Amino acid sequence: MEFMASLVNILALISEACRSAEKLPAALITGGVVEAAAAIFVGVFKAPGGIFQHHGKAPFYLYYGITGGVAIFGFAEAWAGFWVSGDLNGRRAVGKTILWVSILPLVLVAALGGFVFMT
């Protein structure tokens, strides 16, 4: 239950960052680290299933390419949080754009089974 509470807190931080510039770096850093950790967790501990099986090698490599790409994007998002904190007023638009774009990789990890382990 503690994991669900922390996940709700992270989501609340992200929604507050859209309204308040001071919370944007923290939302980027936290969201990026969680996204990268979820992608690495899925890539290491969850074997490819569904469409990624029995269709040759390309979907198999695609699965690990997606998880690796999301992990890299998560680390880049966390780095962007540190970058945005350097000049909050001048880089706010870039930070908010990265925060909105980060929803797609998070959905990809969730679709691949990243949140199956929550229960």
SULDAGI-V871802 format. One line per field, one symbol per residue. phi: phi as a letter, one per 20 degrees, with the letter a starting at -180 (. if undefined). psi: psi as a letter, one per 30 degrees, with the letter a starting at -180 (. if undefined). burial: b if it has 24 or more other ideal C-beta (glycine too) atoms within 12 Angstrom, else e. A space follows every 10 residues. Layout:
phi=???
psi=???
burial=???
This chain:
phi=.fffffffff ffffffffdc ffefffffff ffffffffff fffeddffcm fedmcnefff ffgfffffff ffffffffff ffffffbfff dfffffffff ffffffffff ffofdfeff
psi=feeeeeeeee eeeeeffffk fffeeeeeee eeeeeeeeee eeeefjkklb fflggafeee eeefeeeeee eeeeeeeeee eeeefeieef geeeeeeeee ffeeeeeeee efgfgfff.
burial=eeeeeeeeeb eebbeebeee bebbbbbbbb bbbbbbbbbb bbbeebebee ebeeeeeeee eebbebbbbb bebbbbbbeb beebbeebee ebebbbebbe ebeebbebbb bbbbeeeee
